[in-house]
Amino acid sequence: MNALTPTILTIVGITGDLSKRKLLPALATLAAAHALPEQFRIVGITRQKTVTLDSLLESVEGAEDIRKYIGIFPMSLTEQTEYERLKAYLLTIEQELGGSPQHLWYLSVPPETAWPIIEQLGTSGLSKAPGTKLLVEKP
């Protein structure tokens, strides 16, 4: 649907159980129903350097419907230089989408990990773009 806002959904902790069982299948259902914007990308952040798109999606029902939207970005969640690298990667996606998409940050991480990530997002400037929203999965 072209009328929807271009969006980059960044899921921190994409390899977690809840992401695989609930979040990714829900996104696949939306994709199958053509309810996602044409200009929609999912950036899956993981600390695991060996995760591939195939290994991530192998147990996700409807994975073929979201495969074209998703990419994996391995990184350390504690190093500021990694957030600068992520910022450059997201800029590349923004350019592919042709503008200034909204950024949705979904933190699918343990509660004690969320606050340091939020601080890094602020320090790096990743949370300051217009249209940026943050969802913390666990209080």
A tleap script that builds the chain and sets N, CA, C and O, in Angstrom:
source leaprc.protein.ff14SB
mol = sequence {
  NMET ASN ALA LEU THR PRO THR ILE LEU THR
  ILE VAL GLY ILE THR GLY ASP LEU SER LYS
  ARG LYS LEU LEU PRO ALA LEU ALA THR LEU
  ALA ALA ALA HIE ALA LEU PRO GLU GLN PHE
  ARG ILE VAL GLY ILE THR ARG GLN LYS THR
  VAL THR LEU ASP SER LEU LEU GLU SER VAL
  GLU GLY ALA GLU ASP ILE ARG LYS TYR ILE
  GLY ILE PHE PRO MET SER LEU THR GLU GLN
  THR GLU TYR GLU ARG LEU LYS ALA TYR LEU
  LEU THR ILE GLU GLN GLU LEU GLY GLY SER
  PRO GLN HIE LEU TRP TYR LEU SER VAL PRO
  PRO GLU THR ALA TRP PRO ILE ILE GLU GLN
  LEU GLY THR SER GLY LEU SER LYS ALA PRO
  GLY THR LYS LEU LEU VAL GLU LYS CPRO
}
set mol.1.N position { 0.851 -1.181 0.000 }
set mol.1.CA position { 0.000 0.000 0.000 }
set mol.1.C position { 0.892 1.237 0.000 }
set mol.1.O position { 1.596 1.503 0.974 }
set mol.2.N position { 0.859 1.960 -1.054 }
set mol.2.CA position { 1.739 3.108 -1.203 }
set mol.2.C position { 1.354 4.284 -0.323 }
set mol.2.O position { 2.194 5.152 -0.082 }
set mol.3.N position { 0.124 4.352 0.166 }
set mol.3.CA position { -0.321 5.488 0.956 }
set mol.3.C position { 0.236 5.461 2.384 }
set mol.3.O position { 0.104 6.444 3.114 }
set mol.4.N position { 0.841 4.376 2.778 }
set mol.4.CA position { 1.358 4.272 4.133 }
set mol.4.C position { 2.728 4.917 4.227 }
set mol.4.O position { 3.465 4.978 3.242 }
set mol.5.N position { 3.066 5.398 5.411 }
set mol.5.CA position { 4.326 6.086 5.656 }
set mol.5.C position { 5.516 5.149 5.499 }
set mol.5.O position { 5.504 4.051 6.056 }
set mol.6.N position { 6.555 5.559 4.746 }
set mol.6.CA position { 7.780 4.762 4.694 }
set mol.6.C position { 8.311 4.545 6.113 }
set mol.6.O position { 8.318 5.468 6.928 }
set mol.7.N position { 8.748 3.337 6.394 }
set mol.7.CA position { 9.091 2.969 7.771 }
set mol.7.C position { 10.300 2.047 7.822 }
set mol.7.O position { 10.446 1.137 7.006 }
set mol.8.N position { 11.167 2.305 8.805 }
set mol.8.CA position { 12.224 1.362 9.158 }
set mol.8.C position { 11.928 0.891 10.576 }
set mol.8.O position { 11.941 1.679 11.522 }
set mol.9.N position { 11.666 -0.388 10.706 }
set mol.9.CA position { 11.431 -1.013 12.009 }
set mol.9.C position { 12.723 -1.716 12.406 }
set mol.9.O position { 13.139 -2.679 11.763 }
set mol.10.N position { 13.346 -1.230 13.459 }
set mol.10.CA position { 14.577 -1.840 13.950 }
set mol.10.C position { 14.245 -2.641 15.200 }
set mol.10.O position { 13.803 -2.090 16.209 }
set mol.11.N position { 14.464 -3.943 15.119 }
set mol.11.CA position { 14.170 -4.833 16.243 }
set mol.11.C position { 15.492 -5.218 16.892 }
set mol.11.O position { 16.287 -5.959 16.314 }
set mol.12.N position { 15.717 -4.711 18.093 }
set mol.12.CA position { 16.920 -5.060 18.849 }
set mol.12.C position { 16.599 -6.323 19.639 }
set mol.12.O position { 15.704 -6.330 20.484 }
set mol.13.N position { 17.332 -7.381 19.357 }
set mol.13.CA position { 17.052 -8.672 19.980 }
set mol.13.C position { 16.199 -9.546 19.089 }
set mol.13.O position { 15.349 -10.290 19.579 }
set mol.14.N position { 16.409 -9.470 17.807 }
set mol.14.CA position { 15.573 -10.182 16.834 }
set mol.14.C position { 15.651 -11.700 16.960 }
set mol.14.O position { 14.743 -12.403 16.518 }
set mol.15.N position { 16.720 -12.211 17.554 }
set mol.15.CA position { 16.861 -13.669 17.649 }
set mol.15.C position { 16.184 -14.247 18.892 }
set mol.15.O position { 16.246 -15.454 19.124 }
set mol.16.N position { 15.549 -13.409 19.677 }
set mol.16.CA position { 14.879 -13.885 20.884 }
set mol.16.C position { 13.637 -14.700 20.594 }
set mol.16.O position { 13.072 -14.629 19.503 }
set mol.17.N position { 13.221 -15.470 21.574 }
set mol.17.CA position { 12.082 -16.372 21.449 }
set mol.17.C position { 10.790 -15.638 21.093 }
set mol.17.O position { 10.069 -16.061 20.190 }
set mol.18.N position { 10.493 -14.549 21.788 }
set mol.18.CA position { 9.243 -13.833 21.536 }
set mol.18.C position { 9.221 -13.238 20.127 }
set mol.18.O position { 8.180 -13.213 19.472 }
set mol.19.N position { 10.354 -12.769 19.681 }
set mol.19.CA position { 10.446 -12.231 18.326 }
set mol.19.C position { 10.148 -13.310 17.290 }
set mol.19.O position { 9.401 -13.078 16.340 }
set mol.20.N position { 10.729 -14.474 17.477 }
set mol.20.CA position { 10.530 -15.567 16.522 }
set mol.20.C position { 9.110 -16.142 16.573 }
set mol.20.O position { 8.533 -16.496 15.545 }
set mol.21.N position { 8.564 -16.226 17.780 }
set mol.21.CA position { 7.240 -16.852 17.917 }
set mol.21.C position { 6.074 -15.906 17.659 }
set mol.21.O position { 5.018 -16.337 17.195 }
set mol.22.N position { 6.253 -14.621 17.956 }
set mol.22.CA position { 5.118 -13.691 17.891 }
set mol.22.C position { 5.330 -12.537 16.913 }
set mol.22.O position { 4.518 -12.326 16.012 }
set mol.23.N position { 6.415 -11.794 17.090 }
set mol.23.CA position { 6.601 -10.562 16.330 }
set mol.23.C position { 6.808 -10.824 14.832 }
set mol.23.O position { 6.118 -10.234 14.000 }
set mol.24.N position { 7.746 -11.699 14.489 }
set mol.24.CA position { 8.001 -11.968 13.077 }
set mol.24.C position { 6.807 -12.629 12.379 }
set mol.24.O position { 6.491 -12.248 11.252 }
set mol.25.N position { 6.133 -13.602 13.001 }
set mol.25.CA position { 4.927 -14.141 12.353 }
set mol.25.C position { 3.830 -13.080 12.165 }
set mol.25.O position { 3.126 -13.095 11.155 }
set mol.26.N position { 3.684 -12.172 13.119 }
set mol.26.CA position { 2.684 -11.102 12.974 }
set mol.26.C position { 3.038 -10.195 11.799 }
set mol.26.O position { 2.165 -9.803 11.024 }
set mol.27.N position { 4.320 -9.863 11.670 }
set mol.27.CA position { 4.759 -9.045 10.532 }
set mol.27.C position { 4.566 -9.795 9.221 }
set mol.27.O position { 4.206 -9.193 8.210 }
set mol.28.N position { 4.799 -11.097 9.229 }
set mol.28.CA position { 4.589 -11.907 8.029 }
set mol.28.C position { 3.109 -11.904 7.635 }
set mol.28.O position { 2.784 -11.852 6.449 }
set mol.29.N position { 2.227 -11.960 8.612 }
set mol.29.CA position { 0.792 -11.916 8.345 }
set mol.29.C position { 0.401 -10.577 7.720 }
set mol.29.O position { -0.391 -10.534 6.779 }
set mol.30.N position { 0.957 -9.493 8.244 }
set mol.30.CA position { 0.690 -8.166 7.666 }
set mol.30.C position { 1.213 -8.071 6.239 }
set mol.30.O position { 0.553 -7.510 5.364 }
set mol.31.N position { 2.396 -8.618 6.011 }
set mol.31.CA position { 2.974 -8.592 4.666 }
set mol.31.C position { 2.098 -9.394 3.695 }
set mol.31.O position { 1.852 -8.955 2.571 }
set mol.32.N position { 1.637 -10.556 4.125 }
set mol.32.CA position { 0.797 -11.391 3.268 }
set mol.32.C position { -0.515 -10.698 2.914 }
set mol.32.O position { -1.071 -10.917 1.838 }
set mol.33.N position { -1.007 -9.860 3.827 }
set mol.33.CA position { -2.247 -9.121 3.602 }
set mol.33.C position { -2.007 -7.793 2.884 }
set mol.33.O position { -2.937 -7.009 2.690 }
set mol.34.N position { -0.766 -7.546 2.493 }
set mol.34.CA position { -0.373 -6.288 1.833 }
set mol.34.C position { -0.705 -5.078 2.695 }
set mol.34.O position { -1.104 -4.030 2.188 }
set mol.35.N position { -0.536 -5.235 4.004 }
set mol.35.CA position { -0.838 -4.169 4.960 }
set mol.35.C position { 0.401 -3.401 5.405 }
set mol.35.O position { 0.304 -2.512 6.251 }
set mol.36.N position { 1.558 -3.729 4.850 }
set mol.36.CA position { 2.785 -2.986 5.150 }
set mol.36.C position { 3.032 -1.986 4.032 }
set mol.36.O position { 2.650 -2.221 2.886 }
set mol.37.N position { 3.671 -0.872 4.366 }
set mol.37.CA position { 4.007 0.081 3.295 }
set mol.37.C position { 4.957 -0.576 2.290 }
set mol.37.O position { 5.748 -1.446 2.655 }
set mol.38.N position { 4.876 -0.162 1.040 }
set mol.38.CA position { 5.838 -0.644 0.044 }
set mol.38.C position { 7.251 -0.305 0.493 }
set mol.38.O position { 8.185 -1.082 0.292 }
set mol.39.N position { 7.390 0.851 1.095 }
set mol.39.CA position { 8.691 1.321 1.563 }
set mol.39.C position { 8.819 0.987 3.054 }
set mol.39.O position { 8.750 1.868 3.911 }
set mol.40.N position { 9.003 -0.284 3.336 }
set mol.40.CA position { 9.093 -0.786 4.700 }
set mol.40.C position { 10.297 -1.712 4.786 }
set mol.40.O position { 10.487 -2.580 3.935 }
set mol.41.N position { 11.101 -1.520 5.812 }
set mol.41.CA position { 12.255 -2.391 6.030 }
set mol.41.C position { 12.329 -2.750 7.504 }
set mol.41.O position { 11.991 -1.955 8.381 }
set mol.42.N position { 12.781 -3.973 7.749 }
set mol.42.CA position { 13.029 -4.451 9.111 }
set mol.42.C position { 14.529 -4.658 9.236 }
set mol.42.O position { 15.144 -5.354 8.428 }
set mol.43.N position { 15.107 -4.043 10.259 }
set mol.43.CA position { 16.515 -4.250 10.569 }
set mol.43.C position { 16.550 -5.059 11.853 }
set mol.43.O position { 16.126 -4.583 12.906 }
set mol.44.N position { 17.050 -6.271 11.766 }
set mol.44.CA position { 17.128 -7.150 12.926 }
set mol.44.C position { 18.507 -7.086 13.547 }
set mol.44.O position { 19.492 -7.517 12.947 }
set mol.45.N position { 18.570 -6.548 14.747 }
set mol.45.CA position { 19.857 -6.428 15.434 }
set mol.45.C position { 20.058 -7.618 16.358 }
set mol.45.O position { 19.180 -7.991 17.136 }
set mol.46.N position { 21.240 -8.197 16.243 }
set mol.46.CA position { 21.605 -9.339 17.079 }
set mol.46.C position { 23.056 -9.200 17.515 }
set mol.46.O position { 23.875 -8.615 16.807 }
set mol.47.N position { 23.361 -9.743 18.681 }
set mol.47.CA position { 24.759 -9.787 19.142 }
set mol.47.C position { 25.481 -11.001 18.567 }
set mol.47.O position { 26.706 -11.094 18.646 }
set mol.48.N position { 24.735 -11.916 17.998 }
set mol.48.CA position { 25.298 -13.157 17.467 }
set mol.48.C position { 25.807 -12.927 16.039 }
set mol.48.O position { 25.032 -12.620 15.133 }
set mol.49.N position { 27.095 -13.078 15.859 }
set mol.49.CA position { 27.727 -12.803 14.564 }
set mol.49.C position { 27.426 -13.869 13.507 }
set mol.49.O position { 27.611 -13.621 12.316 }
set mol.50.N position { 26.968 -15.044 13.925 }
set mol.50.CA position { 26.772 -16.139 12.979 }
set mol.50.C position { 25.337 -16.273 12.484 }
set mol.50.O position { 25.049 -17.166 11.687 }
set mol.51.N position { 24.437 -15.414 12.931 }
set mol.51.CA position { 23.039 -15.509 12.522 }
set mol.51.C position { 22.906 -15.074 11.063 }
set mol.51.O position { 23.438 -14.042 10.652 }
set mol.52.N position { 22.186 -15.883 10.299 }
set mol.52.CA position { 21.870 -15.541 8.917 }
set mol.52.C position { 20.367 -15.338 8.802 }
set mol.52.O position { 19.607 -15.713 9.696 }
set mol.53.N position { 19.955 -14.753 7.712 }
set mol.53.CA position { 18.531 -14.566 7.485 }
set mol.53.C position { 17.819 -15.920 7.418 }
set mol.53.O position { 16.716 -16.074 7.943 }
set mol.54.N position { 18.446 -16.882 6.779 }
set mol.54.CA position { 17.846 -18.217 6.702 }
set mol.54.C position { 17.679 -18.848 8.072 }
set mol.54.O position { 16.628 -19.417 8.369 }
set mol.55.N position { 18.710 -18.754 8.916 }
set mol.55.CA position { 18.612 -19.361 10.245 }
set mol.55.C position { 17.593 -18.636 11.123 }
set mol.55.O position { 16.933 -19.261 11.952 }
set mol.56.N position { 17.465 -17.334 10.947 }
set mol.56.CA position { 16.483 -16.572 11.718 }
set mol.56.C position { 15.058 -16.960 11.331 }
set mol.56.O position { 14.194 -17.122 12.193 }
set mol.57.N position { 14.825 -17.106 10.046 }
set mol.57.CA position { 13.463 -17.307 9.559 }
set mol.57.C position { 13.035 -18.765 9.429 }
set mol.57.O position { 11.883 -19.042 9.093 }
set mol.58.N position { 13.955 -19.707 9.694 }
set mol.58.CA position { 13.629 -21.112 9.454 }
set mol.58.C position { 12.435 -21.624 10.261 }
set mol.58.O position { 11.733 -22.522 9.798 }
set mol.59.N position { 12.190 -21.087 11.435 }
set mol.59.CA position { 11.066 -21.565 12.242 }
set mol.59.C position { 9.902 -20.567 12.285 }
set mol.59.O position { 8.971 -20.733 13.073 }
set mol.60.N position { 9.954 -19.540 11.445 }
set mol.60.CA position { 8.908 -18.520 11.434 }
set mol.60.C position { 7.869 -18.860 10.369 }
set mol.60.O position { 8.182 -18.945 9.182 }
set mol.61.N position { 6.638 -19.051 10.811 }
set mol.61.CA position { 5.556 -19.331 9.869 }
set mol.61.C position { 5.301 -18.103 8.998 }
set mol.61.O position { 5.185 -16.989 9.509 }
set mol.62.N position { 5.217 -18.303 7.708 }
set mol.62.CA position { 4.979 -17.194 6.785 }
set mol.62.C position { 6.226 -16.384 6.468 }
set mol.62.O position { 6.132 -15.263 5.968 }
set mol.63.N position { 7.388 -16.944 6.757 }
set mol.63.CA position { 8.651 -16.209 6.591 }
set mol.63.C position { 8.854 -15.701 5.169 }
set mol.63.O position { 9.457 -14.648 4.965 }
set mol.64.N position { 8.353 -16.445 4.187 }
set mol.64.CA position { 8.554 -16.017 2.804 }
set mol.64.C position { 7.911 -14.659 2.527 }
set mol.64.O position { 8.336 -13.947 1.618 }
set mol.65.N position { 6.889 -14.298 3.306 }
set mol.65.CA position { 6.206 -13.029 3.096 }
set mol.65.C position { 7.001 -11.817 3.606 }
set mol.65.O position { 6.784 -10.697 3.144 }
set mol.66.N position { 7.921 -12.038 4.558 }
set mol.66.CA position { 8.699 -10.894 5.067 }
set mol.66.C position { 10.160 -10.918 4.629 }
set mol.66.O position { 10.898 -9.971 4.901 }
set mol.67.N position { 10.575 -11.953 3.975 }
set mol.67.CA position { 11.985 -12.092 3.588 }
set mol.67.C position { 12.500 -10.857 2.841 }
set mol.67.O position { 13.622 -10.418 3.096 }
set mol.68.N position { 11.714 -10.292 1.932 }
set mol.68.CA position { 12.190 -9.159 1.138 }
set mol.68.C position { 12.319 -7.871 1.958 }
set mol.68.O position { 12.959 -6.917 1.517 }
set mol.69.N position { 11.717 -7.845 3.137 }
set mol.69.CA position { 11.734 -6.636 3.964 }
set mol.69.C position { 12.866 -6.620 4.995 }
set mol.69.O position { 13.201 -5.560 5.524 }
set mol.70.N position { 13.446 -7.761 5.278 }
set mol.70.CA position { 14.274 -7.893 6.484 }
set mol.70.C position { 15.755 -8.073 6.173 }
set mol.70.O position { 16.136 -8.706 5.188 }
set mol.71.N position { 16.577 -7.494 7.047 }
set mol.71.CA position { 18.019 -7.680 7.002 }
set mol.71.C position { 18.546 -7.851 8.418 }
set mol.71.O position { 17.936 -7.371 9.373 }
set mol.72.N position { 19.669 -8.528 8.554 }
set mol.72.CA position { 20.277 -8.783 9.863 }
set mol.72.C position { 21.473 -7.847 10.029 }
set mol.72.O position { 22.251 -7.646 9.097 }
set mol.73.N position { 21.608 -7.280 11.221 }
set mol.73.CA position { 22.731 -6.396 11.522 }
set mol.73.C position { 23.357 -6.838 12.848 }
set mol.73.O position { 22.851 -6.485 13.913 }
set mol.74.N position { 24.452 -7.606 12.797 }
set mol.74.CA position { 25.115 -8.012 14.043 }
set mol.74.C position { 25.926 -6.841 14.614 }
set mol.74.O position { 26.611 -6.125 13.884 }
set mol.75.N position { 25.832 -6.670 15.926 }
set mol.75.CA position { 26.586 -5.592 16.563 }
set mol.75.C position { 26.662 -5.795 18.074 }
set mol.75.O position { 25.868 -6.525 18.667 }
set mol.76.N position { 27.637 -5.129 18.671 }
set mol.76.CA position { 27.716 -5.060 20.121 }
set mol.76.C position { 26.771 -3.955 20.569 }
set mol.76.O position { 26.756 -2.874 19.981 }
set mol.77.N position { 25.993 -4.214 21.592 }
set mol.77.CA position { 25.022 -3.230 22.070 }
set mol.77.C position { 25.618 -2.223 23.048 }
set mol.77.O position { 24.933 -1.294 23.475 }
set mol.78.N position { 26.891 -2.401 23.406 }
set mol.78.CA position { 27.496 -1.533 24.421 }
set mol.78.C position { 28.526 -0.556 23.861 }
set mol.78.O position { 28.935 0.369 24.563 }
set mol.79.N position { 28.950 -0.738 22.628 }
set mol.79.CA position { 30.012 0.106 22.066 }
set mol.79.C position { 29.438 1.211 21.179 }
set mol.79.O position { 28.689 0.941 20.241 }
set mol.80.N position { 29.798 2.453 21.487 }
set mol.80.CA position { 29.290 3.603 20.741 }
set mol.80.C position { 29.660 3.531 19.260 }
set mol.80.O position { 28.871 3.949 18.412 }
set mol.81.N position { 30.838 3.012 18.935 }
set mol.81.CA position { 31.235 2.919 17.529 }
set mol.81.C position { 30.291 2.019 16.733 }
set mol.81.O position { 30.099 2.223 15.534 }
set mol.82.N position { 29.717 1.047 17.381 }
set mol.82.CA position { 28.767 0.161 16.715 }
set mol.82.C position { 27.482 0.918 16.338 }
set mol.82.O position { 26.868 0.636 15.309 }
set mol.83.N position { 27.093 1.866 17.171 }
set mol.83.CA position { 25.904 2.670 16.870 }
set mol.83.C position { 26.173 3.619 15.710 }
set mol.83.O position { 25.264 3.935 14.942 }
set mol.84.N position { 27.400 4.069 15.578 }
set mol.84.CA position { 27.771 4.897 14.424 }
set mol.84.C position { 27.729 4.060 13.153 }
set mol.84.O position { 27.295 4.542 12.107 }
set mol.85.N position { 28.171 2.824 13.233 }
set mol.85.CA position { 28.104 1.904 12.099 }
set mol.85.C position { 26.640 1.627 11.733 }
set mol.85.O position { 26.286 1.586 10.555 }
set mol.86.N position { 25.798 1.439 12.748 }
set mol.86.CA position { 24.371 1.229 12.526 }
set mol.86.C position { 23.741 2.458 11.871 }
set mol.86.O position { 22.917 2.335 10.965 }
set mol.87.N position { 24.132 3.625 12.330 }
set mol.87.CA position { 23.607 4.873 11.779 }
set mol.87.C position { 23.891 4.952 10.281 }
set mol.87.O position { 23.016 5.341 9.507 }
set mol.88.N position { 25.098 4.590 9.866 }
set mol.88.CA position { 25.465 4.598 8.446 }
set mol.88.C position { 24.626 3.577 7.665 }
set mol.88.O position { 24.185 3.853 6.550 }
set mol.89.N position { 24.413 2.415 8.249 }
set mol.89.CA position { 23.599 1.374 7.609 }
set mol.89.C position { 22.159 1.862 7.422 }
set mol.89.O position { 21.572 1.667 6.358 }
set mol.90.N position { 21.593 2.491 8.444 }
set mol.90.CA position { 20.230 2.994 8.361 }
set mol.90.C position { 20.113 4.119 7.331 }
set mol.90.O position { 19.094 4.236 6.651 }
set mol.91.N position { 21.145 4.937 7.217 }
set mol.91.CA position { 21.151 5.999 6.215 }
set mol.91.C position { 21.084 5.409 4.808 }
set mol.91.O position { 20.401 5.952 3.939 }
set mol.92.N position { 21.776 4.319 4.585 }
set mol.92.CA position { 21.727 3.627 3.294 }
set mol.92.C position { 20.303 3.164 2.996 }
set mol.92.O position { 19.824 3.305 1.871 }
set mol.93.N position { 19.635 2.616 3.995 }
set mol.93.CA position { 18.252 2.155 3.814 }
set mol.93.C position { 17.333 3.342 3.555 }
set mol.93.O position { 16.454 3.267 2.696 }
set mol.94.N position { 17.528 4.436 4.288 }
set mol.94.CA position { 16.725 5.640 4.062 }
set mol.94.C position { 16.837 6.099 2.616 }
set mol.94.O position { 15.836 6.448 1.990 }
set mol.95.N position { 18.049 6.099 2.091 }
set mol.95.CA position { 18.265 6.516 0.709 }
set mol.95.C position { 17.566 5.572 -0.266 }
set mol.95.O position { 17.004 6.017 -1.266 }
set mol.96.N position { 17.598 4.280 0.021 }
set mol.96.CA position { 16.892 3.306 -0.822 }
set mol.96.C position { 15.384 3.553 -0.808 }
set mol.96.O position { 14.705 3.370 -1.818 }
set mol.97.N position { 14.872 3.970 0.348 }
set mol.97.CA position { 13.435 4.239 0.482 }
set mol.97.C position { 13.052 5.581 -0.118 }
set mol.97.O position { 11.870 5.870 -0.307 }
set mol.98.N position { 14.054 6.401 -0.418 }
set mol.98.CA position { 13.802 7.656 -1.107 }
set mol.98.C position { 13.371 8.817 -0.236 }
set mol.98.O position { 12.624 9.682 -0.691 }
set mol.99.N position { 13.822 8.855 0.998 }
set mol.99.CA position { 13.433 9.999 1.811 }
set mol.99.C position { 13.708 9.819 3.270 }
set mol.99.O position { 14.671 9.168 3.676 }
set mol.100.N position { 12.838 10.412 4.055 }
set mol.100.CA position { 12.975 10.389 5.509 }
set mol.100.C position { 11.863 9.537 6.118 }
set mol.100.O position { 10.811 10.061 6.484 }
set mol.101.N position { 12.086 8.247 6.227 }
set mol.101.CA position { 11.051 7.382 6.797 }
set mol.101.C position { 10.949 7.564 8.310 }
set mol.101.O position { 11.862 8.088 8.950 }
set mol.102.N position { 9.836 7.128 8.860 }
set mol.102.CA position { 9.750 7.073 10.309 }
set mol.102.C position { 10.602 5.905 10.788 }
set mol.102.O position { 10.758 4.902 10.092 }
set mol.103.N position { 11.150 6.055 11.990 }
set mol.103.CA position { 11.968 5.003 12.591 }
set mol.103.C position { 11.240 4.466 13.811 }
set mol.103.O position { 10.906 5.211 14.732 }
set mol.104.N position { 11.000 3.164 13.802 }
set mol.104.CA position { 10.391 2.496 14.944 }
set mol.104.C position { 11.451 1.596 15.563 }
set mol.104.O position { 11.997 0.721 14.891 }
set mol.105.N position { 11.739 1.809 16.832 }
set mol.105.CA position { 12.731 1.006 17.564 }
set mol.105.C position { 11.973 0.083 18.501 }
set mol.105.O position { 11.242 0.541 19.379 }
set mol.106.N position { 12.146 -1.198 18.315 }
set mol.106.CA position { 11.487 -2.210 19.146 }
set mol.106.C position { 12.579 -2.920 19.931 }
set mol.106.O position { 13.391 -3.649 19.362 }
set mol.107.N position { 12.591 -2.702 21.239 }
set mol.107.CA position { 13.608 -3.322 22.092 }
set mol.107.C position { 13.056 -4.607 22.682 }
set mol.107.O position { 12.268 -4.596 23.628 }
set mol.108.N position { 13.486 -5.705 22.103 }
set mol.108.CA position { 13.087 -7.035 22.553 }
set mol.108.C position { 14.259 -7.625 23.332 }
set mol.108.O position { 14.869 -8.617 22.933 }
set mol.109.N position { 14.546 -6.976 24.461 }
set mol.109.CA position { 15.728 -7.310 25.266 }
set mol.109.C position { 15.328 -7.379 26.735 }
set mol.109.O position { 14.270 -6.874 27.111 }
set mol.110.N position { 16.167 -8.002 27.577 }
set mol.110.CA position { 15.875 -8.014 29.016 }
set mol.110.C position { 15.812 -6.584 29.569 }
set mol.110.O position { 16.500 -5.695 29.066 }
set mol.111.N position { 14.992 -6.362 30.598 }
set mol.111.CA position { 14.810 -5.020 31.149 }
set mol.111.C position { 16.116 -4.312 31.526 }
set mol.111.O position { 16.247 -3.107 31.310 }
set mol.112.N position { 17.069 -5.040 32.079 }
set mol.112.CA position { 18.320 -4.400 32.507 }
set mol.112.C position { 19.184 -3.959 31.320 }
set mol.112.O position { 20.107 -3.162 31.489 }
set mol.113.N position { 18.894 -4.460 30.154 }
set mol.113.CA position { 19.647 -4.100 28.956 }
set mol.113.C position { 19.035 -2.906 28.229 }
set mol.113.O position { 19.729 -2.212 27.485 }
set mol.114.N position { 17.752 -2.663 28.437 }
set mol.114.CA position { 17.044 -1.628 27.679 }
set mol.114.C position { 17.605 -0.231 27.911 }
set mol.114.O position { 17.852 0.496 26.949 }
set mol.115.N position { 17.811 0.159 29.165 }
set mol.115.CA position { 18.232 1.536 29.432 }
set mol.115.C position { 19.586 1.880 28.804 }
set mol.115.O position { 19.701 2.947 28.201 }
set mol.116.N position { 20.605 1.040 28.912 }
set mol.116.CA position { 21.870 1.367 28.232 }
set mol.116.C position { 21.712 1.508 26.713 }
set mol.116.O position { 22.383 2.337 26.098 }
set mol.117.N position { 20.841 0.714 26.113 }
set mol.117.CA position { 20.595 0.832 24.669 }
set mol.117.C position { 19.925 2.165 24.369 }
set mol.117.O position { 20.296 2.848 23.414 }
set mol.118.N position { 18.951 2.532 25.169 }
set mol.118.CA position { 18.261 3.812 24.983 }
set mol.118.C position { 19.252 4.964 25.091 }
set mol.118.O position { 19.197 5.906 24.300 }
set mol.119.N position { 20.158 4.896 26.065 }
set mol.119.CA position { 21.187 5.933 26.201 }
set mol.119.C position { 22.070 5.999 24.961 }
set mol.119.O position { 22.391 7.088 24.485 }
set mol.120.N position { 22.462 4.845 24.438 }
set mol.120.CA position { 23.311 4.814 23.237 }
set mol.120.C position { 22.550 5.372 22.027 }
set mol.120.O position { 23.137 6.068 21.199 }
set mol.121.N position { 21.279 5.078 21.922 }
set mol.121.CA position { 20.480 5.627 20.827 }
set mol.121.C position { 20.441 7.149 20.905 }
set mol.121.O position { 20.495 7.831 19.881 }
set mol.122.N position { 20.348 7.678 22.125 }
set mol.122.CA position { 20.347 9.129 22.308 }
set mol.122.C position { 21.697 9.747 22.003 }
set mol.122.O position { 21.777 10.750 21.294 }
set mol.123.N position { 22.758 9.157 22.532 }
set mol.123.CA position { 24.110 9.681 22.337 }
set mol.123.C position { 24.493 9.696 20.857 }
set mol.123.O position { 25.137 10.634 20.386 }
set mol.124.N position { 24.098 8.661 20.136 }
set mol.124.CA position { 24.457 8.556 18.718 }
set mol.124.C position { 23.572 9.422 17.821 }
set mol.124.O position { 23.886 9.622 16.648 }
set mol.125.N position { 22.477 9.934 18.363 }
set mol.125.CA position { 21.548 10.737 17.580 }
set mol.125.C position { 20.492 9.913 16.857 }
set mol.125.O position { 19.656 10.471 16.147 }
set mol.126.N position { 20.518 8.606 17.024 }
set mol.126.CA position { 19.563 7.742 16.330 }
set mol.126.C position { 18.122 7.936 16.804 }
set mol.126.O position { 17.181 7.624 16.073 }
set mol.127.N position { 17.948 8.439 17.998 }
set mol.127.CA position { 16.588 8.614 18.518 }
set mol.127.C position { 16.022 10.001 18.249 }
set mol.127.O position { 14.898 10.298 18.653 }
set mol.128.N position { 16.776 10.843 17.580 }
set mol.128.CA position { 16.382 12.250 17.445 }
set mol.128.C position { 15.729 12.609 16.117 }
set mol.128.O position { 15.268 13.738 15.951 }
set mol.129.N position { 15.677 11.686 15.177 }
set mol.129.CA position { 15.056 11.979 13.888 }
set mol.129.C position { 13.552 12.171 14.068 }
set mol.129.O position { 12.940 11.505 14.902 }
set mol.130.N position { 12.952 13.077 13.293 }
set mol.130.CA position { 11.496 13.240 13.362 }
set mol.130.C position { 10.797 11.918 13.049 }
set mol.130.O position { 11.239 11.163 12.184 }
set mol.131.N position { 9.720 11.651 13.749 }
set mol.131.CA position { 8.971 10.427 13.501 }
set mol.131.C position { 9.556 9.195 14.166 }
set mol.131.O position { 9.157 8.075 13.848 }
set mol.132.N position { 10.496 9.384 15.084 }
set mol.132.CA position { 11.102 8.250 15.770 }
set mol.132.C position { 10.248 7.839 16.961 }
set mol.132.O position { 9.815 8.679 17.750 }
set mol.133.N position { 10.015 6.545 17.078 }
set mol.133.CA position { 9.228 6.016 18.198 }
set mol.133.C position { 9.976 4.838 18.797 }
set mol.133.O position { 10.693 4.120 18.100 }
set mol.134.N position { 9.800 4.649 20.097 }
set mol.134.CA position { 10.493 3.597 20.818 }
set mol.134.C position { 9.467 2.731 21.551 }
set mol.134.O position { 8.595 3.243 22.253 }
set mol.135.N position { 9.581 1.422 21.380 }
set mol.135.CA position { 8.740 0.485 22.095 }
set mol.135.C position { 9.649 -0.443 22.887 }
set mol.135.O position { 10.528 -1.099 22.327 }
set mol.136.N position { 9.430 -0.490 24.184 }
set mol.136.CA position { 10.199 -1.388 25.042 }
set mol.136.C position { 9.275 -2.555 25.381 }
set mol.136.O position { 8.211 -2.380 25.973 }
set mol.137.N position { 9.710 -3.733 24.992 }
set mol.137.CA position { 8.880 -4.919 25.137 }
set mol.137.C position { 8.578 -5.252 26.593 }
set mol.137.O position { 7.470 -5.673 26.925 }
set mol.138.N position { 9.555 -5.065 27.443 }
set mol.138.CA position { 9.390 -5.439 28.851 }
set mol.138.C position { 9.594 -4.207 29.718 }
set mol.138.O position { 10.522 -3.433 29.482 }
set mol.139.N position { 8.755 -4.015 30.704 }
set mol.139.CA position { 8.930 -2.828 31.565 }
set mol.139.C position { 10.149 -2.935 32.459 }
set mol.139.O position { 10.429 -2.021 33.235 }
savepdb mol mol.pdb
quit
